[in-house]
Amino acid sequence: MLEIILLIYLTRRVGEIVRGKNRKPGWYKLMTVVLWLGGEFAGALVGGVVVALAGAPQLLIYVFALVGAGVGAG
């Protein structure tokens, strides 16, 4: 739930920044969401591989997914 709230805030903020530069914000907002989700899925995939190979706790997959989402949003 917090991720969704953060994503909504982030897309609104990106829209404000882009509007300030006299550009249309739609594509930039879409790109923010796609990169966020893509980073999260990629992080979850890497986390799943790490957990499978190392036998680490499955909570580590979620941590990798959050880091991936942050990298995607960055």
All heavy atoms as TSV, in Angstrom:
chain	resi	resn	atom	element	x	y	z
A	1	MET	N	N	0.823	-1.192	0.000
A	1	MET	CA	C	0.000	0.000	0.000
A	1	MET	C	C	0.868	1.257	0.000
A	1	MET	O	O	0.572	2.215	-0.697
A	1	MET	CB	C	-0.923	-0.048	1.219
A	1	MET	CG	C	-1.865	1.091	1.291
A	1	MET	SD	S	-3.013	0.994	-0.072
A	1	MET	CE	C	-4.025	2.353	0.245
A	2	LEU	N	N	1.936	1.225	0.784
A	2	LEU	CA	C	2.826	2.386	0.818
A	2	LEU	C	C	3.511	2.602	-0.524
A	2	LEU	O	O	3.761	3.740	-0.916
A	2	LEU	CB	C	3.872	2.221	1.919
A	2	LEU	CG	C	3.351	2.325	3.343
A	2	LEU	CD1	C	4.461	2.028	4.326
A	2	LEU	CD2	C	2.767	3.693	3.602
A	3	GLU	N	N	3.794	1.513	-1.225
A	3	GLU	CA	C	4.414	1.634	-2.542
A	3	GLU	C	C	3.483	2.352	-3.507
A	3	GLU	O	O	3.932	3.181	-4.295
A	3	GLU	CB	C	4.742	0.256	-3.103
A	3	GLU	CG	C	5.855	-0.440	-2.401
A	3	GLU	CD	C	6.120	-1.799	-3.011
A	3	GLU	OE1	O	6.138	-1.896	-4.246
A	3	GLU	OE2	O	6.295	-2.741	-2.247
A	4	ILE	N	N	2.211	2.041	-3.456
A	4	ILE	CA	C	1.245	2.679	-4.356
A	4	ILE	C	C	1.135	4.169	-4.044
A	4	ILE	O	O	1.110	5.001	-4.955
A	4	ILE	CB	C	-0.131	1.989	-4.247
A	4	ILE	CG1	C	-0.026	0.548	-4.751
A	4	ILE	CG2	C	-1.191	2.750	-5.032
A	4	ILE	CD1	C	-1.235	-0.289	-4.476
A	5	ILE	N	N	1.101	4.503	-2.778
A	5	ILE	CA	C	1.031	5.914	-2.382
A	5	ILE	C	C	2.282	6.644	-2.843
A	5	ILE	O	O	2.211	7.756	-3.376
A	5	ILE	CB	C	0.833	6.035	-0.857
A	5	ILE	CG1	C	-0.547	5.502	-0.477
A	5	ILE	CG2	C	1.004	7.478	-0.401
A	5	ILE	CD1	C	-0.764	5.359	1.018
A	6	LEU	N	N	3.446	6.018	-2.661
A	6	LEU	CA	C	4.698	6.631	-3.100
A	6	LEU	C	C	4.731	6.787	-4.613
A	6	LEU	O	O	5.188	7.813	-5.132
A	6	LEU	CB	C	5.892	5.799	-2.627
A	6	LEU	CG	C	7.267	6.333	-2.977
A	6	LEU	CD1	C	7.484	7.705	-2.345
A	6	LEU	CD2	C	8.331	5.370	-2.515
A	7	LEU	N	N	4.225	5.813	-5.337
A	7	LEU	CA	C	4.202	5.886	-6.795
A	7	LEU	C	C	3.267	6.990	-7.273
A	7	LEU	O	O	3.599	7.723	-8.209
A	7	LEU	CB	C	3.791	4.539	-7.383
A	7	LEU	CG	C	3.905	4.381	-8.889
A	7	LEU	CD1	C	5.318	4.669	-9.371
A	7	LEU	CD2	C	3.485	2.992	-9.302
A	8	ILE	N	N	2.127	7.142	-6.638
A	8	ILE	CA	C	1.202	8.228	-6.988
A	8	ILE	C	C	1.855	9.580	-6.735
A	8	ILE	O	O	1.800	10.486	-7.572
A	8	ILE	CB	C	-0.121	8.085	-6.209
A	8	ILE	CG1	C	-0.902	6.884	-6.723
A	8	ILE	CG2	C	-0.966	9.359	-6.337
A	8	ILE	CD1	C	-2.088	6.521	-5.855
A	9	TYR	N	N	2.495	9.727	-5.580
A	9	TYR	CA	C	3.181	10.984	-5.261
A	9	TYR	C	C	4.283	11.269	-6.279
A	9	TYR	O	O	4.423	12.394	-6.764
A	9	TYR	CB	C	3.771	10.929	-3.848
A	9	TYR	CG	C	4.707	12.068	-3.573
A	9	TYR	CD1	C	4.226	13.341	-3.309
A	9	TYR	CD2	C	6.082	11.887	-3.601
A	9	TYR	CE1	C	5.082	14.403	-3.079
A	9	TYR	CE2	C	6.949	12.925	-3.375
A	9	TYR	CZ	C	6.446	14.189	-3.106
A	9	TYR	OH	O	7.308	15.226	-2.892
A	10	LEU	N	N	5.042	10.229	-6.615
A	10	LEU	CA	C	6.162	10.404	-7.534
A	10	LEU	C	C	5.691	10.806	-8.926
A	10	LEU	O	O	6.275	11.696	-9.554
A	10	LEU	CB	C	6.976	9.114	-7.603
A	10	LEU	CG	C	8.284	9.152	-8.365
A	10	LEU	CD1	C	9.237	10.148	-7.717
A	10	LEU	CD2	C	8.917	7.771	-8.373
A	11	THR	N	N	4.614	10.187	-9.415
A	11	THR	CA	C	4.112	10.551	-10.741
A	11	THR	C	C	3.560	11.975	-10.760
A	11	THR	O	O	3.745	12.704	-11.731
A	11	THR	CB	C	3.033	9.578	-11.241
A	11	THR	OG1	O	2.001	9.478	-10.274
A	11	THR	CG2	C	3.623	8.219	-11.517
A	12	ARG	N	N	2.920	12.381	-9.682
A	12	ARG	CA	C	2.432	13.762	-9.614
A	12	ARG	C	C	3.595	14.746	-9.605
A	12	ARG	O	O	3.549	15.784	-10.259
A	12	ARG	CB	C	1.567	13.960	-8.371
A	12	ARG	CG	C	0.217	13.346	-8.499
A	12	ARG	CD	C	-0.632	13.612	-7.286
A	12	ARG	NE	N	-1.931	12.955	-7.423
A	12	ARG	CZ	C	-2.775	12.802	-6.448
A	12	ARG	NH1	N	-2.497	13.255	-5.239
A	12	ARG	NH2	N	-3.920	12.193	-6.654
A	13	ARG	N	N	4.634	14.409	-8.860
A	13	ARG	CA	C	5.807	15.279	-8.780
A	13	ARG	C	C	6.509	15.378	-10.139
A	13	ARG	O	O	6.916	16.460	-10.555
A	13	ARG	CB	C	6.765	14.744	-7.712
A	13	ARG	CG	C	7.964	15.590	-7.495
A	13	ARG	CD	C	7.601	16.903	-6.817
A	13	ARG	NE	N	8.819	17.655	-6.649
A	13	ARG	CZ	C	8.960	18.916	-7.021
A	13	ARG	NH1	N	7.936	19.578	-7.500
A	13	ARG	NH2	N	10.097	19.528	-6.882
A	14	VAL	N	N	6.632	14.253	-10.828
A	14	VAL	CA	C	7.230	14.267	-12.158
A	14	VAL	C	C	6.393	15.125	-13.097
A	14	VAL	O	O	6.929	15.902	-13.887
A	14	VAL	CB	C	7.387	12.823	-12.702
A	14	VAL	CG1	C	7.681	12.813	-14.192
A	14	VAL	CG2	C	8.475	12.087	-11.950
A	15	GLY	N	N	5.071	15.012	-12.998
A	15	GLY	CA	C	4.189	15.835	-13.818
A	15	GLY	C	C	4.383	17.319	-13.573
A	15	GLY	O	O	4.398	18.121	-14.514
A	16	GLU	N	N	4.542	17.704	-12.313
A	16	GLU	CA	C	4.767	19.115	-11.991
A	16	GLU	C	C	6.092	19.608	-12.564
A	16	GLU	O	O	6.168	20.710	-13.100
A	16	GLU	CB	C	4.767	19.308	-10.473
A	16	GLU	CG	C	3.423	19.115	-9.820
A	16	GLU	CD	C	3.519	19.100	-8.297
A	16	GLU	OE1	O	4.619	19.310	-7.753
A	16	GLU	OE2	O	2.481	18.865	-7.655
A	17	ILE	N	N	7.121	18.795	-12.442
A	17	ILE	CA	C	8.433	19.185	-12.959
A	17	ILE	C	C	8.384	19.347	-14.473
A	17	ILE	O	O	8.912	20.324	-15.026
A	17	ILE	CB	C	9.501	18.148	-12.545
A	17	ILE	CG1	C	9.720	18.197	-11.036
A	17	ILE	CG2	C	10.804	18.381	-13.291
A	17	ILE	CD1	C	10.580	17.067	-10.505
A	18	VAL	N	N	7.737	18.413	-15.142
A	18	VAL	CA	C	7.675	18.452	-16.605
A	18	VAL	C	C	6.813	19.622	-17.074
A	18	VAL	O	O	7.147	20.288	-18.058
A	18	VAL	CB	C	7.156	17.102	-17.152
A	18	VAL	CG1	C	6.880	17.178	-18.624
A	18	VAL	CG2	C	8.159	16.005	-16.847
A	19	ARG	N	N	5.704	19.889	-16.382
A	19	ARG	CA	C	4.868	21.042	-16.740
A	19	ARG	C	C	5.645	22.340	-16.601
A	19	ARG	O	O	5.454	23.276	-17.373
A	19	ARG	CB	C	3.619	21.094	-15.866
A	19	ARG	CG	C	2.483	20.302	-16.424
A	19	ARG	CD	C	1.181	20.578	-15.675
A	19	ARG	NE	N	0.372	19.390	-15.730
A	19	ARG	CZ	C	0.286	18.474	-14.765
A	19	ARG	NH1	N	0.938	18.632	-13.643
A	19	ARG	NH2	N	-0.474	17.412	-14.915
A	20	GLY	N	N	6.514	22.404	-15.586
A	20	GLY	CA	C	7.339	23.592	-15.392
A	20	GLY	C	C	8.294	23.834	-16.543
A	20	GLY	O	O	8.772	24.944	-16.746
A	21	LYS	N	N	8.571	22.781	-17.308
A	21	LYS	CA	C	9.452	22.904	-18.472
A	21	LYS	C	C	8.662	22.998	-19.777
A	21	LYS	O	O	9.224	22.836	-20.856
A	21	LYS	CB	C	10.401	21.707	-18.521
A	21	LYS	CG	C	11.332	21.670	-17.336
A	21	LYS	CD	C	12.279	20.493	-17.411
A	21	LYS	CE	C	13.207	20.517	-16.208
A	21	LYS	NZ	N	14.222	19.474	-16.275
A	22	ASN	N	N	7.357	23.263	-19.647
A	22	ASN	CA	C	6.455	23.431	-20.792
A	22	ASN	C	C	6.415	22.208	-21.704
A	22	ASN	O	O	6.456	22.324	-22.923
A	22	ASN	CB	C	6.803	24.685	-21.588
A	22	ASN	CG	C	6.549	25.937	-20.801
A	22	ASN	OD1	O	5.609	26.005	-20.017
A	22	ASN	ND2	N	7.405	26.931	-20.985
A	23	ARG	N	N	6.321	21.031	-21.105
A	23	ARG	CA	C	6.187	19.789	-21.864
A	23	ARG	C	C	4.932	19.069	-21.391
A	23	ARG	O	O	4.434	19.315	-20.309
A	23	ARG	CB	C	7.402	18.888	-21.670
A	23	ARG	CG	C	8.667	19.469	-22.232
A	23	ARG	CD	C	9.797	18.498	-22.040
A	23	ARG	NE	N	11.043	19.050	-22.537
A	23	ARG	CZ	C	11.619	18.650	-23.653
A	23	ARG	NH1	N	11.068	17.718	-24.387
A	23	ARG	NH2	N	12.750	19.187	-24.037
A	24	LYS	N	N	4.458	18.125	-22.199
A	24	LYS	CA	C	3.298	17.329	-21.809
A	24	LYS	C	C	3.747	16.233	-20.853
A	24	LYS	O	O	4.674	15.481	-21.146
A	24	LYS	CB	C	2.633	16.726	-23.037
A	24	LYS	CG	C	2.016	17.765	-23.956
A	24	LYS	CD	C	1.343	17.131	-25.127
A	24	LYS	CE	C	0.748	18.193	-26.034
A	24	LYS	NZ	N	0.083	17.603	-27.194
A	25	PRO	N	N	3.085	16.089	-19.700
A	25	PRO	CA	C	3.569	15.163	-18.678
A	25	PRO	C	C	3.137	13.711	-18.842
A	25	PRO	O	O	3.650	12.835	-18.150
A	25	PRO	CB	C	2.965	15.734	-17.393
A	25	PRO	CG	C	1.712	16.392	-17.837
A	25	PRO	CD	C	2.013	16.949	-19.198
A	26	GLY	N	N	2.225	13.407	-19.757
A	26	GLY	CA	C	1.651	12.065	-19.843
A	26	GLY	C	C	2.680	10.959	-20.037
A	26	GLY	O	O	2.680	9.964	-19.322
A	27	TRP	N	N	3.542	11.120	-21.041
A	27	TRP	CA	C	4.524	10.077	-21.327
A	27	TRP	C	C	5.526	9.929	-20.192
A	27	TRP	O	O	5.987	8.824	-19.896
A	27	TRP	CB	C	5.269	10.372	-22.625
A	27	TRP	CG	C	4.427	10.100	-23.828
A	27	TRP	CD1	C	3.876	11.032	-24.668
A	27	TRP	CD2	C	3.997	8.832	-24.312
A	27	TRP	NE1	N	3.141	10.420	-25.638
A	27	TRP	CE2	C	3.198	9.052	-25.455
A	27	TRP	CE3	C	4.211	7.525	-23.891
A	27	TRP	CZ2	C	2.620	8.024	-26.164
A	27	TRP	CZ3	C	3.633	6.498	-24.620
A	27	TRP	CH2	C	2.855	6.747	-25.733
A	28	TYR	N	N	5.883	11.031	-19.549
A	28	TYR	CA	C	6.836	10.966	-18.455
A	28	TYR	C	C	6.247	10.242	-17.241
A	28	TYR	O	O	6.932	9.488	-16.561
A	28	TYR	CB	C	7.313	12.367	-18.063
A	28	TYR	CG	C	8.163	13.001	-19.135
A	28	TYR	CD1	C	7.620	13.877	-20.064
A	28	TYR	CD2	C	9.520	12.713	-19.226
A	28	TYR	CE1	C	8.392	14.445	-21.053
A	28	TYR	CE2	C	10.313	13.280	-20.204
A	28	TYR	CZ	C	9.741	14.147	-21.117
A	28	TYR	OH	O	10.510	14.706	-22.098
A	29	LYS	N	N	4.963	10.480	-16.998
A	29	LYS	CA	C	4.291	9.770	-15.907
A	29	LYS	C	C	4.212	8.280	-16.206
A	29	LYS	O	O	4.463	7.446	-15.324
A	29	LYS	CB	C	2.886	10.334	-15.694
A	29	LYS	CG	C	2.856	11.703	-15.074
A	29	LYS	CD	C	1.422	12.155	-14.893
A	29	LYS	CE	C	1.320	13.471	-14.190
A	29	LYS	NZ	N	-0.080	13.853	-13.945
A	30	LEU	N	N	3.864	7.936	-17.448
A	30	LEU	CA	C	3.803	6.536	-17.844
A	30	LEU	C	C	5.181	5.881	-17.723
A	30	LEU	O	O	5.301	4.757	-17.226
A	30	LEU	CB	C	3.280	6.414	-19.277
A	30	LEU	CG	C	3.218	4.993	-19.828
A	30	LEU	CD1	C	2.180	4.175	-19.064
A	30	LEU	CD2	C	2.906	5.026	-21.304
A	31	MET	N	N	6.211	6.589	-18.142
A	31	MET	CA	C	7.557	6.055	-18.060
A	31	MET	C	C	7.967	5.836	-16.596
A	31	MET	O	O	8.634	4.853	-16.281
A	31	MET	CB	C	8.543	7.008	-18.747
A	31	MET	CG	C	9.917	6.427	-18.893
A	31	MET	SD	S	11.046	7.359	-19.968
A	31	MET	CE	C	10.719	9.048	-19.608
A	32	THR	N	N	7.555	6.721	-15.710
A	32	THR	CA	C	7.849	6.549	-14.292
A	32	THR	C	C	7.229	5.262	-13.759
A	32	THR	O	O	7.886	4.483	-13.073
A	32	THR	CB	C	7.318	7.757	-13.488
A	32	THR	OG1	O	7.921	8.950	-13.977
A	32	THR	CG2	C	7.623	7.608	-12.015
A	33	VAL	N	N	5.977	5.022	-14.095
A	33	VAL	CA	C	5.295	3.815	-13.622
A	33	VAL	C	C	5.909	2.556	-14.224
A	33	VAL	O	O	6.161	1.578	-13.521
A	33	VAL	CB	C	3.777	3.897	-13.941
A	33	VAL	CG1	C	3.090	2.585	-13.635
A	33	VAL	CG2	C	3.135	5.034	-13.163
A	34	VAL	N	N	6.189	2.586	-15.530
A	34	VAL	CA	C	6.748	1.411	-16.201
A	34	VAL	C	C	8.139	1.085	-15.653
A	34	VAL	O	O	8.459	-0.079	-15.392
A	34	VAL	CB	C	6.780	1.621	-17.730
A	34	VAL	CG1	C	7.603	0.559	-18.430
A	34	VAL	CG2	C	5.367	1.643	-18.277
A	35	LEU	N	N	8.970	2.103	-15.458
A	35	LEU	CA	C	10.311	1.861	-14.922
A	35	LEU	C	C	10.250	1.366	-13.480
A	35	LEU	O	O	11.045	0.513	-13.068
A	35	LEU	CB	C	11.164	3.120	-15.027
A	35	LEU	CG	C	11.600	3.487	-16.439
A	35	LEU	CD1	C	12.296	4.834	-16.454
A	35	LEU	CD2	C	12.515	2.421	-17.014
A	36	TRP	N	N	9.314	1.894	-12.692
A	36	TRP	CA	C	9.140	1.438	-11.318
A	36	TRP	C	C	8.790	-0.045	-11.304
A	36	TRP	O	O	9.418	-0.848	-10.618
A	36	TRP	CB	C	8.043	2.257	-10.640
A	36	TRP	CG	C	7.715	1.833	-9.247
A	36	TRP	CD1	C	7.020	0.727	-8.867
A	36	TRP	CD2	C	8.079	2.493	-8.038
A	36	TRP	NE1	N	6.904	0.671	-7.508
A	36	TRP	CE2	C	7.551	1.734	-6.969
A	36	TRP	CE3	C	8.778	3.650	-7.756
A	36	TRP	CZ2	C	7.715	2.113	-5.652
A	36	TRP	CZ3	C	8.931	4.018	-6.437
A	36	TRP	CH2	C	8.414	3.253	-5.396
A	37	LEU	N	N	7.752	-0.400	-12.059
A	37	LEU	CA	C	7.297	-1.790	-12.075
A	37	LEU	C	C	8.337	-2.719	-12.696
A	37	LEU	O	O	8.550	-3.834	-12.211
A	37	LEU	CB	C	5.972	-1.902	-12.820
A	37	LEU	CG	C	4.781	-1.224	-12.147
A	37	LEU	CD1	C	3.554	-1.312	-13.027
A	37	LEU	CD2	C	4.504	-1.830	-10.791
A	38	GLY	N	N	8.978	-2.275	-13.763
A	38	GLY	CA	C	10.022	-3.077	-14.384
A	38	GLY	C	C	11.184	-3.326	-13.440
A	38	GLY	O	O	11.703	-4.444	-13.354
A	39	GLY	N	N	11.590	-2.300	-12.721
A	39	GLY	CA	C	12.660	-2.458	-11.736
A	39	GLY	C	C	12.254	-3.382	-10.605
A	39	GLY	O	O	13.067	-4.183	-10.111
A	40	GLU	N	N	11.002	-3.293	-10.201
A	40	GLU	CA	C	10.522	-4.149	-9.120
A	40	GLU	C	C	10.492	-5.617	-9.556
A	40	GLU	O	O	10.918	-6.504	-8.815
A	40	GLU	CB	C	9.133	-3.700	-8.673
A	40	GLU	CG	C	8.688	-4.348	-7.394
A	40	GLU	CD	C	7.500	-3.646	-6.772
A	40	GLU	OE1	O	6.921	-2.732	-7.375
A	40	GLU	OE2	O	7.150	-4.044	-5.643
A	41	PHE	N	N	10.018	-5.882	-10.766
A	41	PHE	CA	C	9.995	-7.261	-11.261
A	41	PHE	C	C	11.403	-7.802	-11.468
A	41	PHE	O	O	11.688	-8.955	-11.145
A	41	PHE	CB	C	9.192	-7.365	-12.554
A	41	PHE	CG	C	7.711	-7.262	-12.347
A	41	PHE	CD1	C	6.965	-6.358	-13.079
A	41	PHE	CD2	C	7.057	-8.050	-11.416
A	41	PHE	CE1	C	5.600	-6.249	-12.892
A	41	PHE	CE2	C	5.691	-7.948	-11.214
A	41	PHE	CZ	C	4.957	-7.047	-11.959
A	42	ALA	N	N	12.282	-6.972	-12.001
A	42	ALA	CA	C	13.661	-7.415	-12.208
A	42	ALA	C	C	14.339	-7.695	-10.862
A	42	ALA	O	O	15.068	-8.692	-10.719
A	42	ALA	CB	C	14.439	-6.366	-12.987
A	43	GLY	N	N	14.093	-6.835	-9.879
A	43	GLY	CA	C	14.651	-7.058	-8.554
A	43	GLY	C	C	14.112	-8.316	-7.904
A	43	GLY	O	O	14.848	-9.065	-7.251
A	44	ALA	N	N	12.827	-8.580	-8.094
A	44	ALA	CA	C	12.228	-9.797	-7.545
A	44	ALA	C	C	12.814	-11.033	-8.213
A	44	ALA	O	O	13.053	-12.058	-7.559
A	44	ALA	CB	C	10.718	-9.769	-7.709
A	45	LEU	N	N	13.061	-10.943	-9.512
A	45	LEU	CA	C	13.663	-12.064	-10.231
A	45	LEU	C	C	15.076	-12.341	-9.719
A	45	LEU	O	O	15.428	-13.489	-9.437
A	45	LEU	CB	C	13.690	-11.771	-11.731
A	45	LEU	CG	C	14.267	-12.854	-12.616
A	45	LEU	CD1	C	13.364	-14.088	-12.595
A	45	LEU	CD2	C	14.437	-12.346	-14.034
A	46	VAL	N	N	15.863	-11.301	-9.577
A	46	VAL	CA	C	17.222	-11.463	-9.043
A	46	VAL	C	C	17.161	-11.983	-7.617
A	46	VAL	O	O	17.923	-12.876	-7.232
A	46	VAL	CB	C	17.999	-10.128	-9.116
A	46	VAL	CG1	C	19.312	-10.216	-8.371
A	46	VAL	CG2	C	18.243	-9.738	-10.559
A	47	GLY	N	N	16.254	-11.452	-6.821
A	47	GLY	CA	C	16.095	-11.929	-5.449
A	47	GLY	C	C	15.697	-13.387	-5.387
A	47	GLY	O	O	16.176	-14.142	-4.540
A	48	GLY	N	N	14.817	-13.805	-6.302
A	48	GLY	CA	C	14.416	-15.209	-6.353
A	48	GLY	C	C	15.579	-16.127	-6.682
A	48	GLY	O	O	15.719	-17.208	-6.108
A	49	VAL	N	N	16.424	-15.688	-7.595
A	49	VAL	CA	C	17.606	-16.482	-7.949
A	49	VAL	C	C	18.562	-16.562	-6.768
A	49	VAL	O	O	19.090	-17.639	-6.446
A	49	VAL	CB	C	18.301	-15.889	-9.194
A	49	VAL	CG1	C	19.647	-16.542	-9.433
A	49	VAL	CG2	C	17.417	-16.025	-10.414
A	50	VAL	N	N	18.773	-15.443	-6.096
A	50	VAL	CA	C	19.676	-15.428	-4.937
A	50	VAL	C	C	19.146	-16.334	-3.836
A	50	VAL	O	O	19.902	-17.107	-3.227
A	50	VAL	CB	C	19.871	-13.982	-4.424
A	50	VAL	CG1	C	20.560	-13.965	-3.070
A	50	VAL	CG2	C	20.657	-13.169	-5.429
A	51	VAL	N	N	17.853	-16.258	-3.563
A	51	VAL	CA	C	17.258	-17.100	-2.519
A	51	VAL	C	C	17.360	-18.569	-2.895
A	51	VAL	O	O	17.678	-19.419	-2.054
A	51	VAL	CB	C	15.787	-16.682	-2.269
A	51	VAL	CG1	C	15.049	-17.727	-1.455
A	51	VAL	CG2	C	15.740	-15.337	-1.568
A	52	ALA	N	N	17.123	-18.890	-4.156
A	52	ALA	CA	C	17.181	-20.284	-4.594
A	52	ALA	C	C	18.603	-20.844	-4.497
A	52	ALA	O	O	18.804	-21.991	-4.095
A	52	ALA	CB	C	16.665	-20.418	-6.023
A	53	LEU	N	N	19.583	-20.035	-4.862
A	53	LEU	CA	C	20.963	-20.517	-4.863
A	53	LEU	C	C	21.589	-20.522	-3.468
A	53	LEU	O	O	22.382	-21.403	-3.153
A	53	LEU	CB	C	21.824	-19.676	-5.805
A	53	LEU	CG	C	21.497	-19.805	-7.296
A	53	LEU	CD1	C	22.364	-18.856	-8.107
A	53	LEU	CD2	C	21.669	-21.231	-7.767
A	54	ALA	N	N	21.243	-19.537	-2.657
A	54	ALA	CA	C	21.880	-19.408	-1.348
A	54	ALA	C	C	21.059	-20.026	-0.225
A	54	ALA	O	O	21.569	-20.180	0.883
A	54	ALA	CB	C	22.141	-17.934	-1.040
A	55	GLY	N	N	19.810	-20.337	-0.468
A	55	GLY	CA	C	18.967	-20.882	0.590
A	55	GLY	C	C	18.642	-19.846	1.650
A	55	GLY	O	O	18.402	-20.184	2.810
A	56	ALA	N	N	18.624	-18.589	1.262
A	56	ALA	CA	C	18.337	-17.490	2.182
A	56	ALA	C	C	16.825	-17.417	2.421
A	56	ALA	O	O	16.033	-18.018	1.700
A	56	ALA	CB	C	18.840	-16.182	1.585
A	57	PRO	N	N	16.410	-16.651	3.435
A	57	PRO	CA	C	14.967	-16.508	3.686
A	57	PRO	C	C	14.263	-15.790	2.527
A	57	PRO	O	O	14.843	-14.953	1.850
A	57	PRO	CB	C	14.898	-15.668	4.962
A	57	PRO	CG	C	16.247	-15.115	5.182
A	57	PRO	CD	C	17.215	-15.948	4.418
A	58	GLN	N	N	12.995	-16.146	2.310
A	58	GLN	CA	C	12.251	-15.606	1.181
A	58	GLN	C	C	11.934	-14.122	1.319
A	58	GLN	O	O	11.596	-13.479	0.336
A	58	GLN	CB	C	10.973	-16.399	0.977
A	58	GLN	CG	C	11.229	-17.781	0.457
A	58	GLN	CD	C	9.948	-18.502	0.095
A	58	GLN	OE1	O	8.854	-18.008	0.338
A	58	GLN	NE2	N	10.083	-19.683	-0.481
A	59	LEU	N	N	12.060	-13.576	2.504
A	59	LEU	CA	C	11.858	-12.142	2.697
A	59	LEU	C	C	12.870	-11.345	1.882
A	59	LEU	O	O	12.608	-10.211	1.474
A	59	LEU	CB	C	11.983	-11.786	4.186
A	59	LEU	CG	C	11.817	-10.330	4.566
A	59	LEU	CD1	C	10.392	-9.876	4.241
A	59	LEU	CD2	C	12.115	-10.125	6.021
A	60	LEU	N	N	13.986	-11.947	1.597
A	60	LEU	CA	C	15.025	-11.289	0.817
A	60	LEU	C	C	14.544	-10.962	-0.599
A	60	LEU	O	O	14.996	-9.985	-1.200
A	60	LEU	CB	C	16.271	-12.179	0.771
A	60	LEU	CG	C	17.577	-11.545	0.329
A	60	LEU	CD1	C	17.927	-10.390	1.266
A	60	LEU	CD2	C	18.684	-12.565	0.340
A	61	ILE	N	N	13.614	-11.739	-1.131
A	61	ILE	CA	C	13.061	-11.451	-2.463
A	61	ILE	C	C	12.373	-10.088	-2.452
A	61	ILE	O	O	12.546	-9.282	-3.368
A	61	ILE	CB	C	12.064	-12.547	-2.901
A	61	ILE	CG1	C	12.777	-13.884	-3.053
A	61	ILE	CG2	C	11.377	-12.167	-4.214
A	61	ILE	CD1	C	11.837	-15.044	-3.311
A	62	TYR	N	N	11.614	-9.805	-1.407
A	62	TYR	CA	C	10.905	-8.531	-1.316
A	62	TYR	C	C	11.892	-7.373	-1.182
A	62	TYR	O	O	11.696	-6.302	-1.765
A	62	TYR	CB	C	9.942	-8.554	-0.123
A	62	TYR	CG	C	9.080	-7.331	-0.037
A	62	TYR	CD1	C	8.140	-7.048	-1.012
A	62	TYR	CD2	C	9.203	-6.440	1.021
A	62	TYR	CE1	C	7.349	-5.922	-0.944
A	62	TYR	CE2	C	8.419	-5.310	1.100
A	62	TYR	CZ	C	7.496	-5.057	0.120
A	62	TYR	OH	O	6.716	-3.937	0.193
A	63	VAL	N	N	12.956	-7.589	-0.434
A	63	VAL	CA	C	13.969	-6.543	-0.277
A	63	VAL	C	C	14.608	-6.243	-1.644
A	63	VAL	O	O	14.776	-5.061	-2.002
A	63	VAL	CB	C	15.040	-6.963	0.747
A	63	VAL	CG1	C	16.193	-5.986	0.773
A	63	VAL	CG2	C	14.423	-7.102	2.128
A	64	PHE	N	N	14.937	-7.286	-2.391
A	64	PHE	CA	C	15.485	-7.078	-3.727
A	64	PHE	C	C	14.484	-6.351	-4.627
A	64	PHE	O	O	14.868	-5.506	-5.430
A	64	PHE	CB	C	15.889	-8.411	-4.359
A	64	PHE	CG	C	17.294	-8.838	-4.057
A	64	PHE	CD1	C	17.566	-9.591	-2.931
A	64	PHE	CD2	C	18.334	-8.511	-4.902
A	64	PHE	CE1	C	18.853	-10.002	-2.645
A	64	PHE	CE2	C	19.620	-8.905	-4.628
A	64	PHE	CZ	C	19.895	-9.653	-3.500
A	65	ALA	N	N	13.210	-6.684	-4.511
A	65	ALA	CA	C	12.180	-6.044	-5.327
A	65	ALA	C	C	12.081	-4.552	-4.991
A	65	ALA	O	O	11.946	-3.715	-5.895
A	65	ALA	CB	C	10.837	-6.724	-5.126
A	66	LEU	N	N	12.160	-4.206	-3.724
A	66	LEU	CA	C	12.110	-2.788	-3.332
A	66	LEU	C	C	13.316	-2.022	-3.839
A	66	LEU	O	O	13.208	-0.885	-4.297
A	66	LEU	CB	C	12.002	-2.654	-1.818
A	66	LEU	CG	C	10.657	-3.036	-1.212
A	66	LEU	CD1	C	10.726	-2.912	0.310
A	66	LEU	CD2	C	9.554	-2.151	-1.755
A	67	VAL	N	N	14.483	-2.645	-3.749
A	67	VAL	CA	C	15.688	-1.999	-4.259
A	67	VAL	C	C	15.586	-1.826	-5.767
A	67	VAL	O	O	15.931	-0.764	-6.305
A	67	VAL	CB	C	16.949	-2.809	-3.876
A	67	VAL	CG1	C	18.180	-2.293	-4.598
A	67	VAL	CG2	C	17.161	-2.775	-2.369
A	68	GLY	N	N	15.084	-2.824	-6.461
A	68	GLY	CA	C	14.884	-2.721	-7.907
A	68	GLY	C	C	13.908	-1.619	-8.275
A	68	GLY	O	O	14.116	-0.898	-9.252
A	69	ALA	N	N	12.847	-1.475	-7.491
A	69	ALA	CA	C	11.876	-0.400	-7.752
A	69	ALA	C	C	12.529	0.968	-7.554
A	69	ALA	O	O	12.293	1.884	-8.337
A	69	ALA	CB	C	10.676	-0.547	-6.821
A	70	GLY	N	N	13.345	1.086	-6.530
A	70	GLY	CA	C	14.049	2.347	-6.300
A	70	GLY	C	C	15.009	2.678	-7.418
A	70	GLY	O	O	15.096	3.822	-7.865
A	71	VAL	N	N	15.714	1.663	-7.900
A	71	VAL	CA	C	16.636	1.882	-9.020
A	71	VAL	C	C	15.851	2.247	-10.277
A	71	VAL	O	O	16.251	3.153	-11.023
A	71	VAL	CB	C	17.506	0.623	-9.245
A	71	VAL	CG1	C	18.276	0.703	-10.545
A	71	VAL	CG2	C	18.454	0.417	-8.076
A	72	GLY	N	N	14.732	1.570	-10.513
A	72	GLY	CA	C	13.916	1.883	-11.678
A	72	GLY	C	C	13.357	3.309	-11.618
A	72	GLY	O	O	13.291	3.995	-12.631
A	73	ALA	N	N	12.952	3.731	-10.447
A	73	ALA	CA	C	12.408	5.078	-10.299
A	73	ALA	C	C	13.503	6.138	-10.395
A	73	ALA	O	O	13.265	7.247	-10.853
A	73	ALA	CB	C	11.687	5.216	-8.962
A	74	GLY	N	N	14.703	5.764	-9.969
A	74	GLY	CA	C	15.818	6.701	-10.011
A	74	GLY	C	C	16.232	6.977	-11.417
A	74	GLY	O	O	16.550	8.051	-11.838
